């Protein structure tokens, strides 16, 4: 998929769309976003236009309303974002990432035991 990482505001808009019945109109997106904080309509329209231009959304005008459909699945975006993060911070080494987390007290011995059990379960022949 190789889509660029989304800025937080655009990701928030995508999350609303991913978790809604699609296609979804601009007014419904704004209504959902405003549950957390006020959104300026023209700013939202600008963000939606960027998402269309970057290949994240398809759009269609129906009457006076514009509707949006995701072109990228949430799980695909999150998998790509996780891969990018993993490459950036651990150089692609899972062992180095886990070691760093452990050394910085970000994971406990119990969490490492859970990870060990998961790996053993997943790698059974």
N, CA, C and O atoms as CSV, one atom per row, in Angstrom:
chain,resi,resn,atom,element,x,y,z
A,1,UNK,N,N,0.819,-1.194,0.000
A,1,UNK,CA,C,0.000,0.000,0.000
A,1,UNK,C,C,0.860,1.254,0.000
A,1,UNK,O,O,0.469,2.146,-0.753
A,2,UNK,N,N,1.861,1.464,0.644
A,2,UNK,CA,C,2.783,2.602,0.655
A,2,UNK,C,C,2.110,3.968,0.529
A,2,UNK,O,O,2.421,4.737,-0.380
A,3,UNK,N,N,1.204,4.259,1.427
A,3,UNK,CA,C,0.639,5.597,1.557
A,3,UNK,C,C,1.427,6.313,2.635
A,3,UNK,O,O,1.942,5.684,3.559
A,4,UNK,N,N,1.522,7.631,2.517
A,4,UNK,CA,C,2.248,8.404,3.513
A,4,UNK,C,C,1.513,8.392,4.851
A,4,UNK,O,O,0.305,8.167,4.916
A,5,UNK,N,N,2.268,8.638,5.907
A,5,UNK,CA,C,1.681,8.753,7.241
A,5,UNK,C,C,0.777,9.979,7.267
A,5,UNK,O,O,1.132,11.041,6.757
A,6,UNK,N,N,-0.395,9.813,7.867
A,6,UNK,CA,C,-1.346,10.913,7.955
A,6,UNK,C,C,-1.061,11.793,9.166
A,6,UNK,O,O,-0.742,11.284,10.240
A,7,UNK,N,N,-1.172,13.106,9.001
A,7,UNK,CA,C,-1.130,13.990,10.166
A,7,UNK,C,C,-2.303,13.646,11.095
A,7,UNK,O,O,-3.300,13.078,10.649
A,8,UNK,N,N,-2.188,13.984,12.366
A,8,UNK,CA,C,-3.202,13.615,13.356
A,8,UNK,C,C,-4.611,14.057,12.974
A,8,UNK,O,O,-5.562,13.293,13.145
A,9,UNK,N,N,-4.762,15.280,12.458
A,9,UNK,CA,C,-6.111,15.751,12.121
A,9,UNK,C,C,-6.716,14.944,10.976
A,9,UNK,O,O,-7.904,14.624,11.008
A,10,UNK,N,N,-5.921,14.615,9.976
A,10,UNK,CA,C,-6.430,13.820,8.864
A,10,UNK,C,C,-6.719,12.389,9.319
A,10,UNK,O,O,-7.687,11.778,8.867
A,11,UNK,N,N,-5.897,11.862,10.198
A,11,UNK,CA,C,-6.141,10.526,10.738
A,11,UNK,C,C,-7.458,10.504,11.507
A,11,UNK,O,O,-8.218,9.541,11.404
A,12,UNK,N,N,-7.731,11.550,12.273
A,12,UNK,CA,C,-8.987,11.637,13.023
A,12,UNK,C,C,-10.179,11.606,12.070
A,12,UNK,O,O,-11.169,10.924,12.337
A,13,UNK,N,N,-10.092,12.339,10.963
A,13,UNK,CA,C,-11.160,12.341,9.961
A,13,UNK,C,C,-11.323,10.940,9.370
A,13,UNK,O,O,-12.444,10.458,9.209
A,14,UNK,N,N,-10.217,10.297,9.051
A,14,UNK,CA,C,-10.285,8.936,8.499
A,14,UNK,C,C,-10.902,7.968,9.500
A,14,UNK,O,O,-11.662,7.083,9.106
A,15,UNK,N,N,-10.593,8.115,10.785
A,15,UNK,CA,C,-11.161,7.223,11.787
A,15,UNK,C,C,-12.676,7.354,11.841
A,15,UNK,O,O,-13.386,6.359,11.996
A,16,UNK,N,N,-13.170,8.579,11.714
A,16,UNK,CA,C,-14.628,8.771,11.672
A,16,UNK,C,C,-15.210,8.043,10.470
A,16,UNK,O,O,-16.234,7.370,10.586
A,17,UNK,N,N,-14.571,8.172,9.331
A,17,UNK,CA,C,-15.072,7.539,8.107
A,17,UNK,C,C,-14.967,6.025,8.213
A,17,UNK,O,O,-15.913,5.318,7.867
A,18,UNK,N,N,-13.836,5.516,8.685
A,18,UNK,CA,C,-13.668,4.070,8.829
A,18,UNK,C,C,-14.723,3.460,9.750
A,18,UNK,O,O,-15.162,2.332,9.526
A,19,UNK,N,N,-15.132,4.195,10.781
A,19,UNK,CA,C,-16.055,3.645,11.771
A,19,UNK,C,C,-17.499,4.043,11.518
A,19,UNK,O,O,-18.339,3.912,12.409
A,20,UNK,N,N,-17.800,4.521,10.330
A,20,UNK,CA,C,-19.153,4.934,9.968
A,20,UNK,C,C,-19.664,4.100,8.807
A,20,UNK,O,O,-18.905,3.424,8.112
A,21,UNK,N,N,-20.981,4.171,8.620
A,21,UNK,CA,C,-21.560,3.599,7.403
A,21,UNK,C,C,-21.077,4.465,6.248
A,21,UNK,O,O,-21.175,5.691,6.307
A,22,UNK,N,N,-20.562,3.844,5.211
A,22,UNK,CA,C,-20.115,4.643,4.065
A,22,UNK,C,C,-20.968,4.302,2.859
A,22,UNK,O,O,-21.472,3.183,2.768
A,23,UNK,N,N,-21.143,5.213,1.949
A,23,UNK,CA,C,-20.543,6.546,1.929
A,23,UNK,C,C,-21.146,7.450,3.009
A,23,UNK,O,O,-22.285,7.267,3.439
A,24,UNK,N,N,-20.353,8.415,3.423
A,24,UNK,CA,C,-20.751,9.347,4.485
A,24,UNK,C,C,-20.568,10.770,3.975
A,24,UNK,O,O,-19.582,11.079,3.306
A,25,UNK,N,N,-21.531,11.635,4.297
A,25,UNK,CA,C,-21.471,13.016,3.801
A,25,UNK,C,C,-20.663,13.905,4.746
A,25,UNK,O,O,-20.424,13.562,5.904
A,26,UNK,N,N,-20.256,15.042,4.220
A,26,UNK,CA,C,-19.443,15.999,4.981
A,26,UNK,C,C,-20.128,16.390,6.290
A,26,UNK,O,O,-19.482,16.450,7.336
A,27,UNK,N,N,-21.434,16.655,6.234
A,27,UNK,CA,C,-22.164,17.082,7.433
A,27,UNK,C,C,-22.115,16.012,8.522
A,27,UNK,O,O,-21.956,16.339,9.698
A,28,UNK,N,N,-22.248,14.738,8.147
A,28,UNK,CA,C,-22.207,13.648,9.130
A,28,UNK,C,C,-20.803,13.499,9.724
A,28,UNK,O,O,-20.654,13.220,10.913
A,29,UNK,N,N,-19.779,13.687,8.889
A,29,UNK,CA,C,-18.400,13.624,9.388
A,29,UNK,C,C,-18.188,14.746,10.403
A,29,UNK,O,O,-17.659,14.518,11.491
A,30,UNK,N,N,-18.600,15.945,10.043
A,30,UNK,CA,C,-18.434,17.101,10.938
A,30,UNK,C,C,-19.199,16.893,12.241
A,30,UNK,O,O,-18.684,17.189,13.318
A,31,UNK,N,N,-20.416,16.389,12.148
A,31,UNK,CA,C,-21.229,16.150,13.346
A,31,UNK,C,C,-20.515,15.194,14.302
A,31,UNK,O,O,-20.504,15.412,15.514
A,32,UNK,N,N,-19.928,14.147,13.755
A,32,UNK,CA,C,-19.214,13.176,14.590
A,32,UNK,C,C,-17.963,13.796,15.206
A,32,UNK,O,O,-17.682,13.582,16.386
A,33,UNK,N,N,-17.217,14.556,14.421
A,33,UNK,CA,C,-15.995,15.193,14.918
A,33,UNK,C,C,-16.292,16.225,16.007
A,33,UNK,O,O,-15.501,16.405,16.932
A,34,UNK,N,N,-17.416,16.887,15.893
A,34,UNK,CA,C,-17.759,17.954,16.839
A,34,UNK,C,C,-18.150,17.422,18.213
A,34,UNK,O,O,-18.341,18.206,19.142
A,35,UNK,N,N,-18.272,16.128,18.356
A,35,UNK,CA,C,-18.531,15.551,19.670
A,35,UNK,C,C,-17.333,15.780,20.596
A,35,UNK,O,O,-17.479,15.810,21.818
A,36,UNK,N,N,-16.145,15.942,19.997
A,36,UNK,CA,C,-14.930,16.178,20.779
A,36,UNK,C,C,-14.530,17.643,20.842
A,36,UNK,O,O,-14.094,18.125,21.887
A,37,UNK,N,N,-14.676,18.357,19.722
A,37,UNK,CA,C,-14.315,19.781,19.682
A,37,UNK,C,C,-14.940,20.409,18.442
A,37,UNK,O,O,-15.291,19.694,17.504
A,38,UNK,N,N,-15.087,21.736,18.419
A,38,UNK,CA,C,-15.675,22.402,17.249
A,38,UNK,C,C,-14.795,22.234,16.001
A,38,UNK,O,O,-13.567,22.249,16.086
A,39,UNK,N,N,-15.439,22.076,14.860
A,39,UNK,CA,C,-14.732,21.960,13.584
A,39,UNK,C,C,-15.265,22.996,12.616
A,39,UNK,O,O,-16.476,23.119,12.433
A,40,UNK,N,N,-14.366,23.740,11.999
A,40,UNK,CA,C,-14.709,24.690,10.962
A,40,UNK,C,C,-15.006,23.924,9.681
A,40,UNK,O,O,-14.214,23.073,9.275
A,41,UNK,N,N,-16.140,24.213,9.036
A,41,UNK,CA,C,-16.549,23.475,7.844
A,41,UNK,C,C,-15.524,23.595,6.717
A,41,UNK,O,O,-15.198,22.597,6.074
A,42,UNK,N,N,-15.015,24.795,6.471
A,42,UNK,CA,C,-14.066,24.938,5.357
A,42,UNK,C,C,-12.760,24.203,5.643
A,42,UNK,O,O,-12.144,23.665,4.724
A,43,UNK,N,N,-12.331,24.173,6.893
A,43,UNK,CA,C,-11.120,23.418,7.250
A,43,UNK,C,C,-11.349,21.925,7.027
A,43,UNK,O,O,-10.469,21.233,6.515
A,44,UNK,N,N,-12.521,21.429,7.405
A,44,UNK,CA,C,-12.841,20.027,7.185
A,44,UNK,C,C,-12.871,19.705,5.696
A,44,UNK,O,O,-12.349,18.674,5.271
A,45,UNK,N,N,-13.472,20.573,4.913
A,45,UNK,CA,C,-13.520,20.353,3.465
A,45,UNK,C,C,-12.112,20.326,2.869
A,45,UNK,O,O,-11.836,19.545,1.959
A,46,UNK,N,N,-11.233,21.169,3.375
A,46,UNK,CA,C,-9.840,21.169,2.919
A,46,UNK,C,C,-9.170,19.840,3.244
A,46,UNK,O,O,-8.499,19.256,2.394
A,47,UNK,N,N,-9.353,19.357,4.488
A,47,UNK,CA,C,-8.766,18.066,4.876
A,47,UNK,C,C,-9.313,16.929,4.022
A,47,UNK,O,O,-8.561,16.060,3.581
A,48,UNK,N,N,-10.616,16.937,3.791
A,48,UNK,CA,C,-11.222,15.890,2.964
A,48,UNK,C,C,-10.661,15.938,1.540
A,48,UNK,O,O,-10.397,14.895,0.940
A,49,UNK,N,N,-10.482,17.136,1.005
A,49,UNK,CA,C,-9.891,17.284,-0.326
A,49,UNK,C,C,-8.478,16.725,-0.385
A,49,UNK,O,O,-8.100,16.079,-1.363
A,50,UNK,N,N,-7.693,16.976,0.670
A,50,UNK,CA,C,-6.330,16.424,0.730
A,50,UNK,C,C,-6.355,14.902,0.739
A,50,UNK,O,O,-5.564,14.250,0.057
A,51,UNK,N,N,-7.285,14.342,1.529
A,51,UNK,CA,C,-7.385,12.883,1.615
A,51,UNK,C,C,-7.795,12.278,0.279
A,51,UNK,O,O,-7.342,11.189,-0.073
A,52,UNK,N,N,-8.640,12.968,-0.461
A,52,UNK,CA,C,-9.014,12.515,-1.810
A,52,UNK,C,C,-7.791,12.574,-2.722
A,52,UNK,O,O,-7.494,11.610,-3.427
A,53,UNK,N,N,-7.080,13.707,-2.710
A,53,UNK,CA,C,-5.909,13.890,-3.573
A,53,UNK,C,C,-4.795,12.895,-3.267
A,53,UNK,O,O,-4.047,12.507,-4.164
A,54,UNK,N,N,-4.683,12.484,-2.015
A,54,UNK,CA,C,-3.627,11.548,-1.614
A,54,UNK,C,C,-4.052,10.091,-1.796
A,54,UNK,O,O,-3.268,9.185,-1.515
A,55,UNK,N,N,-5.270,9.853,-2.257
A,55,UNK,CA,C,-5.705,8.493,-2.551
A,55,UNK,C,C,-6.295,7.735,-1.375
A,55,UNK,O,O,-6.432,6.514,-1.440
A,56,UNK,N,N,-6.649,8.431,-0.301
A,56,UNK,CA,C,-7.254,7.773,0.846
A,56,UNK,C,C,-8.775,7.674,0.720
A,56,UNK,O,O,-9.387,6.762,1.276
A,57,UNK,N,N,-9.386,8.618,-0.015
A,57,UNK,CA,C,-10.837,8.671,-0.131
A,57,UNK,C,C,-11.271,8.830,-1.578
A,57,UNK,O,O,-10.572,9.424,-2.399
A,58,UNK,N,N,-12.453,8.279,-1.868
A,58,UNK,CA,C,-13.156,8.567,-3.117
A,58,UNK,C,C,-14.303,9.492,-2.742
A,58,UNK,O,O,-14.831,9.406,-1.633
A,59,UNK,N,N,-14.688,10.366,-3.641
A,59,UNK,CA,C,-15.772,11.301,-3.355
A,59,UNK,C,C,-16.763,11.344,-4.500
A,59,UNK,O,O,-16.426,11.090,-5.656
A,60,UNK,N,N,-18.004,11.676,-4.144
A,60,UNK,CA,C,-19.078,11.770,-5.122
A,60,UNK,C,C,-20.046,12.843,-4.650
A,60,UNK,O,O,-20.418,12.894,-3.478
A,61,UNK,N,N,-20.445,13.694,-5.577
A,61,UNK,CA,C,-21.406,14.754,-5.247
A,61,UNK,C,C,-22.803,14.237,-5.547
A,61,UNK,O,O,-23.067,13.723,-6.634
A,62,UNK,N,N,-23.699,14.378,-4.571
A,62,UNK,CA,C,-25.112,13.998,-4.724
A,62,UNK,C,C,-25.951,15.182,-4.301
A,62,UNK,O,O,-26.051,15.495,-3.115
A,63,UNK,N,N,-26.549,15.833,-5.268
A,63,UNK,CA,C,-27.302,17.043,-4.953
A,63,UNK,C,C,-26.344,18.089,-4.423
A,63,UNK,O,O,-25.343,18.417,-5.060
A,64,UNK,N,N,-26.667,18.614,-3.236
A,64,UNK,CA,C,-25.815,19.638,-2.632
A,64,UNK,C,C,-24.768,19.046,-1.696
A,64,UNK,O,O,-23.928,19.771,-1.164
A,65,UNK,N,N,-24.815,17.735,-1.495
A,65,UNK,CA,C,-23.904,17.091,-0.541
A,65,UNK,C,C,-22.805,16.321,-1.246
A,65,UNK,O,O,-22.978,15.832,-2.362
A,66,UNK,N,N,-21.670,16.223,-0.571
A,66,UNK,CA,C,-20.544,15.437,-1.060
A,66,UNK,C,C,-20.383,14.257,-0.112
A,66,UNK,O,O,-20.391,14.417,1.108
A,67,UNK,N,N,-20.236,13.060,-0.699
A,67,UNK,CA,C,-20.106,11.828,0.071
A,67,UNK,C,C,-18.715,11.238,-0.142
A,67,UNK,O,O,-18.093,11.425,-1.187
A,68,UNK,N,N,-18.241,10.515,0.887
A,68,UNK,CA,C,-16.890,9.970,0.868
A,68,UNK,C,C,-16.899,8.484,1.197
A,68,UNK,O,O,-17.653,8.020,2.052
A,69,UNK,N,N,-16.047,7.757,0.500
A,69,UNK,CA,C,-15.803,6.335,0.735
A,69,UNK,C,C,-14.306,6.133,0.928
A,69,UNK,O,O,-13.511,6.720,0.195
A,70,UNK,N,N,-13.904,5.312,1.901
A,70,UNK,CA,C,-12.472,5.055,2.068
A,70,UNK,C,C,-11.939,4.165,0.945
A,70,UNK,O,O,-12.583,3.191,0.555
A,71,UNK,N,N,-10.775,4.504,0.438
A,71,UNK,CA,C,-10.080,3.673,-0.549
A,71,UNK,C,C,-9.010,2.819,0.120
A,71,UNK,O,O,-8.498,1.868,-0.470
A,72,UNK,N,N,-8.681,3.171,1.356
A,72,UNK,CA,C,-7.675,2.458,2.142
A,72,UNK,C,C,-8.367,1.919,3.379
A,72,UNK,O,O,-9.038,2.660,4.097
A,73,UNK,N,N,-8.204,0.626,3.628
A,73,UNK,CA,C,-8.789,0.020,4.823
A,73,UNK,C,C,-7.992,0.441,6.050
A,73,UNK,O,O,-6.778,0.630,5.986
A,74,UNK,N,N,-8.694,0.584,7.161
A,74,UNK,CA,C,-8.038,0.985,8.404
A,74,UNK,C,C,-6.925,0.014,8.775
A,74,UNK,O,O,-5.826,0.436,9.135
A,75,UNK,N,N,-7.204,-1.287,8.688
A,75,UNK,CA,C,-6.191,-2.267,9.083
A,75,UNK,C,C,-4.962,-2.213,8.171
A,75,UNK,O,O,-3.848,-2.461,8.630
A,76,UNK,N,N,-5.147,-1.894,6.895
A,76,UNK,CA,C,-4.007,-1.759,5.980
A,76,UNK,C,C,-3.171,-0.526,6.337
A,76,UNK,O,O,-1.941,-0.579,6.339
A,77,UNK,N,N,-3.850,0.581,6.638
A,77,UNK,CA,C,-3.125,1.786,7.024
A,77,UNK,C,C,-2.340,1.556,8.313
A,77,UNK,O,O,-1.167,1.917,8.406
A,78,UNK,N,N,-2.994,0.956,9.304
A,78,UNK,CA,C,-2.341,0.730,10.592
A,78,UNK,C,C,-1.163,-0.232,10.467
A,78,UNK,O,O,-0.144,-0.061,11.136
A,79,UNK,N,N,-1.303,-1.243,9.609
A,79,UNK,CA,C,-0.191,-2.182,9.397
A,79,UNK,C,C,1.001,-1.459,8.772
A,79,UNK,O,O,2.142,-1.671,9.184
A,80,UNK,N,N,0.744,-0.616,7.788
A,80,UNK,CA,C,1.822,0.136,7.135
A,80,UNK,C,C,2.450,1.133,8.102
A,80,UNK,O,O,3.670,1.295,8.124
A,81,UNK,N,N,1.620,1.803,8.904
A,81,UNK,CA,C,2.122,2.763,9.873
A,81,UNK,C,C,2.983,2.059,10.930
A,81,UNK,O,O,4.027,2.575,11.330
A,82,UNK,N,N,2.543,0.897,11.372
A,82,UNK,CA,C,3.318,0.120,12.351
A,82,UNK,C,C,4.651,-0.309,11.764
A,82,UNK,O,O,5.676,-0.258,12.444
A,83,UNK,N,N,4.645,-0.735,10.497
A,83,UNK,CA,C,5.878,-1.141,9.837
A,83,UNK,C,C,6.858,0.035,9.757
A,83,UNK,O,O,8.052,-0.113,10.018
A,84,UNK,N,N,6.323,1.210,9.388
A,84,UNK,CA,C,7.175,2.410,9.297
A,84,UNK,C,C,7.763,2.762,10.660
A,84,UNK,O,O,8.951,3.066,10.768
A,85,UNK,N,N,6.941,2.721,11.688
A,85,UNK,CA,C,7.381,3.039,13.046
A,85,UNK,C,C,8.455,2.051,13.494
A,85,UNK,O,O,9.482,2.441,14.049
A,86,UNK,N,N,8.205,0.779,13.248
A,86,UNK,CA,C,9.138,-0.285,13.626
A,86,UNK,C,C,10.484,-0.074,12.933
A,86,UNK,O,O,11.530,-0.208,13.567
A,87,UNK,N,N,10.467,0.251,11.650
A,87,UNK,CA,C,11.711,0.502,10.898
A,87,UNK,C,C,12.454,1.700,11.468
A,87,UNK,O,O,13.673,1.670,11.634
A,88,UNK,N,N,11.696,2.761,11.765
A,88,UNK,CA,C,12.312,4.001,12.231
A,88,UNK,C,C,12.970,3.831,13.598
A,88,UNK,O,O,14.102,4.270,13.799
A,89,UNK,N,N,12.274,3.201,14.534
A,89,UNK,CA,C,12.746,3.169,15.907
A,89,UNK,C,C,13.575,1.948,16.258
A,89,UNK,O,O,14.347,1.984,17.215
A,90,UNK,N,N,13.431,0.872,15.503
A,90,UNK,CA,C,14.176,-0.339,15.861
A,90,UNK,C,C,15.029,-0.839,14.721
A,90,UNK,O,O,15.656,-1.892,14.838
A,91,UNK,N,N,15.067,-0.110,13.619
A,91,UNK,CA,C,15.854,-0.546,12.476
A,91,UNK,C,C,15.415,-1.896,11.941
A,91,UNK,O,O,16.183,-2.590,11.276
A,92,UNK,N,N,14.182,-2.264,12.232
A,92,UNK,CA,C,13.654,-3.536,11.748
A,92,UNK,C,C,13.959,-4.721,12.644
A,92,UNK,O,O,13.582,-5.845,12.313
A,93,UNK,N,N,14.625,-4.509,13.762
A,93,UNK,CA,C,14.986,-5.600,14.661
A,93,UNK,C,C,13.988,-5.683,15.815
A,93,UNK,O,O,13.948,-4.806,16.677
A,94,UNK,N,N,13.201,-6.725,15.820
A,94,UNK,CA,C,12.242,-6.926,16.901
A,94,UNK,C,C,12.967,-7.120,18.227
A,94,UNK,O,O,12.545,-6.595,19.257
A,95,UNK,N,N,14.056,-7.875,18.195
A,95,UNK,CA,C,14.808,-8.123,19.415
A,95,UNK,C,C,15.295,-6.815,20.022
A,95,UNK,O,O,15.182,-6.610,21.230
A,96,UNK,N,N,15.843,-5.918,19.183
A,96,UNK,CA,C,16.342,-4.633,19.681
A,96,UNK,C,C,15.208,-3.775,20.234
A,96,UNK,O,O,15.381,-3.090,21.242
A,97,UNK,N,N,14.061,-3.810,19.584
A,97,UNK,CA,C,12.911,-3.043,20.057
A,97,UNK,C,C,12.470,-3.530,21.436
A,97,UNK,O,O,12.278,-2.728,22.351
A,98,UNK,N,N,12.312,-4.840,21.581
A,98,UNK,CA,C,11.871,-5.407,22.863
A,98,UNK,C,C,12.920,-5.138,23.943
A,98,UNK,O,O,12.571,-4.800,25.074
A,99,UNK,N,N,14.196,-5.284,23.604
A,99,UNK,CA,C,15.264,-5.020,24.567
A,99,UNK,C,C,15.222,-3.565,25.028
A,99,UNK,O,O,15.363,-3.284,26.218
A,100,UNK,N,N,15.033,-2.663,24.107
A,100,UNK,CA,C,14.963,-1.237,24.440
A,100,UNK,C,C,13.767,-0.963,25.349
A,100,UNK,O,O,13.892,-0.247,26.342
A,101,UNK,N,N,12.625,-1.522,25.016
A,101,UNK,CA,C,11.431,-1.332,25.839
A,101,UNK,C,C,11.653,-1.868,27.252
A,101,UNK,O,O,11.249,-1.246,28.235
A,102,UNK,N,N,12.297,-3.026,27.339
A,102,UNK,CA,C,12.538,-3.637,28.645
A,102,UNK,C,C,13.539,-2.810,29.466
A,102,UNK,O,O,13.328,-2.553,30.652
A,103,UNK,N,N,14.614,-2.410,28.818
A,103,UNK,CA,C,15.649,-1.644,29.520
A,103,UNK,C,C,15.126,-0.295,30.015
A,103,UNK,O,O,15.610,0.237,31.014
A,104,UNK,N,N,14.150,0.243,29.318
A,104,UNK,CA,C,13.574,1.534,29.714
A,104,UNK,C,C,12.327,1.380,30.579
A,104,UNK,O,O,11.578,2.333,30.796
A,105,UNK,N,N,12.123,0.163,31.065
A,105,UNK,CA,C,11.001,-0.135,31.963
A,105,UNK,C,C,9.638,0.144,31.332
A,105,UNK,O,O,8.684,0.490,32.030
A,106,UNK,N,N,9.551,-0.006,30.019
A,106,UNK,CA,C,8.274,0.178,29.325
A,106,UNK,C,C,7.477,-1.115,29.256
A,106,UNK,O,O,6.268,-1.091,29.023
A,107,UNK,N,N,8.144,-2.236,29.457
A,107,UNK,CA,C,7.464,-3.527,29.558
A,107,UNK,C,C,7.991,-4.241,30.798
A,107,UNK,O,O,9.130,-4.037,31.219
A,108,UNK,N,N,7.144,-5.070,31.363
A,108,UNK,CA,C,7.511,-5.807,32.580
A,108,UNK,C,C,7.972,-7.215,32.221
A,108,UNK,O,O,7.801,-7.667,31.089
A,109,UNK,N,N,8.551,-7.896,33.192
A,109,UNK,CA,C,8.928,-9.290,32.989
A,109,UNK,C,C,7.697,-10.128,32.659
A,109,UNK,O,O,7.768,-11.044,31.840
A,110,UNK,N,N,6.569,-9.814,33.295
A,110,UNK,CA,C,5.329,-10.550,33.028
A,110,UNK,C,C,4.888,-10.367,31.569
A,110,UNK,O,O,4.435,-11.315,30.928
A,111,UNK,N,N,5.023,-9.151,31.060
A,111,UNK,CA,C,4.663,-8.897,29.666
A,111,UNK,C,C,5.611,-9.640,28.720
A,111,UNK,O,O,5.191,-10.129,27.671
A,112,UNK,N,N,6.893,-9.722,29.095
A,112,UNK,CA,C,7.838,-10.495,28.286
A,112,UNK,C,C,7.475,-11.977,28.301
A,112,UNK,O,O,7.590,-12.653,27.279
A,113,UNK,N,N,7.037,-12.488,29.457
A,113,UNK,CA,C,6.597,-13.887,29.549
A,113,UNK,C,C,5.373,-14.117,28.657
A,113,UNK,O,O,5.276,-15.149,27.993
A,114,UNK,N,N,4.442,-13.159,28.642
A,114,UNK,CA,C,3.277,-13.255,27.752
A,114,UNK,C,C,3.721,-13.277,26.289
A,114,UNK,O,O,3.196,-14.048,25.486
A,115,UNK,N,N,4.687,-12.430,25.952
A,115,UNK,CA,C,5.213,-12.390,24.586
A,115,UNK,C,C,5.892,-13.705,24.242
A,115,UNK,O,O,5.720,-14.225,23.139
A,116,UNK,N,N,6.657,-14.240,25.172
A,116,UNK,CA,C,7.325,-15.524,24.960
A,116,UNK,C,C,6.298,-16.626,24.703
A,116,UNK,O,O,6.466,-17.430,23.787
A,117,UNK,N,N,5.243,-16.664,25.503
A,117,UNK,CA,C,4.190,-17.673,25.319
A,117,UNK,C,C,3.512,-17.504,23.955
A,117,UNK,O,O,3.211,-18.489,23.281
A,118,UNK,N,N,3.277,-16.260,23.556
A,118,UNK,CA,C,2.664,-15.978,22.255
A,118,UNK,C,C,3.563,-16.492,21.131
A,118,UNK,O,O,3.090,-17.163,20.214
A,119,UNK,N,N,4.842,-16.183,21.199
A,119,UNK,CA,C,5.788,-16.623,20.169
A,119,UNK,C,C,5.861,-18.137,20.105
A,119,UNK,O,O,5.850,-18.716,19.018
A,120,UNK,N,N,5.936,-18.783,21.260
A,120,UNK,CA,C,5.977,-20.241,21.279
A,120,UNK,C,C,4.714,-20.827,20.660
A,120,UNK,O,O,4.792,-21.797,19.906
A,121,UNK,N,N,3.572,-20.262,20.963
A,121,UNK,CA,C,2.300,-20.762,20.412
A,121,UNK,C,C,2.246,-20.577,18.897
A,121,UNK,O,O,1.824,-21.471,18.164
A,122,UNK,N,N,2.678,-19.413,18.449
A,122,UNK,CA,C,2.606,-19.085,17.024
A,122,UNK,C,C,3.636,-19.838,16.175
A,122,UNK,O,O,3.430,-20.014,14.974
A,123,UNK,N,N,4.722,-20.277,16.774
A,123,UNK,CA,C,5.784,-20.943,16.011
A,123,UNK,C,C,5.744,-22.458,16.123
A,123,UNK,O,O,6.658,-23.135,15.652
A,124,UNK,N,N,4.693,-23.003,16.741
A,124,UNK,CA,C,4.567,-24.464,16.788
A,124,UNK,C,C,4.429,-24.991,15.373
A,124,UNK,O,O,3.686,-24.444,14.557
A,125,UNK,N,N,5.161,-26.069,15.095
A,125,UNK,CA,C,5.249,-26.628,13.760
A,125,UNK,C,C,4.020,-27.205,13.244
A,125,UNK,O,O,3.996,-27.704,12.119
